């Protein structure tokens, strides 16, 4: 039955062609949950399925360069895109540098400055 015939059939029977929802059928619209500090937003990264191709331009990468051109963000890139600025790298190099400096350079307050630990030679 086509839509025209359906409307004619409903008109003969005295029914409305478009059913209006009643108050019982209408459900209140709930807004999506707002992420709070307890629930961080889920940031999903795409997975590189083919490590033999560049993640940006899909160019073939020789086997020897697959290990050389692997970025710290765990993606493999061609020679053009291997620089972090060229592929919008999400790895935090500044934080890594600060962590290395904090690990290798202890604070001066914690280091004994000498003082009476040296014996005078007469």
N, C-alpha and C positions, 0 to 999 in steps of 0.2 A: 504494500500500500504506500503510495507516495504521500508527500506532505500535504498536497492539495486535497487528496481524497480523505486523508486523516482528519483534516480540519472540517471538511464537509460532514463526515460521519459524526464527529463530536458535536457539531452544530445541530444536527438532527436529534441527537440524544440529549441535548441541553447541557452538555458538560463544557467546561472551559478548556481551551486547548493548552493553555499555560497554567500549570498548577502553581498557586502562590503558597509559599511556606507559612505555616501557622506559627504561633509563638512557641508551641511545644517543639516544633521541628528546628527552629533557629537556635543554634548553639552560640554561646558567647565566644567572640574572637579573642584568643589569648595571644599575647605578644611573645616572641621568642625569648628564651631566657637570656638575661644580660650577664655576660661573664664578669665575675668578681675577682678579687685578688686571690681568693682560695681556688678558683677555677680558671687557670690561665687559658687563653684561646689556643686552640689546637692549630699549630702551623705545620702543615704536612709538606714535605719536600718531595718532588718527583724523584723516582729512582732511575738511575741510568742503567738500562737493561743491556745495551750493547757497548761494552767498553772499548771496542775496536773503532768506534766512530766518535767524532767530536760532539760534545753535548749541545753546543750552540748551532753549528752549521752542518752537522752530520757528515763531515768529511772523513774519509778513511784515514786511520792513524796506524803507521807501522808498529809492529810488536815492540821494537826497541824503544820507541817514543811513548808507548803507553805508560811506562813506569816513570819516564822523565817528565811528561806533561801532566801528571796527576796532581791536582791542586789539593790544598788542605781541606777544601770543602768536599772532598771525596768524589769529584767528577773528573773525567778525562777530557782534555781539550787539545785542539790542533795548535800549531805554532802561532797562529794569529790570535787565538783566544786564550792562550795559557797565562797571560798576565792577569792578575786579579781585577784590575780596572776594566778590562775588556769583556769580562763575563759576569760582572756584578756579583762578585764573590760575597757570600754571607758569613765567612769566617772572620772572627774578630782578632785581627793581627795585633791591635793595640793592647788588648787584654792579655794576649799571650806574652807580649814583650814585658808588660808590667809584672806578670807572674814570674817570669824568668828573673827579672831584676830583683824582685822581692825575695826570691829564693836564694840567689847568689850573693846578695848584699845584706847582711844582717844590720839591724839598727845599731847606732853607736851607743845608745844607752845600755844595751845588753852586753857590750864588749867591755872587758876589764881594761882600763886605760894604763895600767902599769903601776905607777905610784910606788908603793913600798915592796912591790914584788921583785924589784931588782936589788941585788946586793952591791954595795959599794966596794970597789976593789982598791985597797990601799997600797 
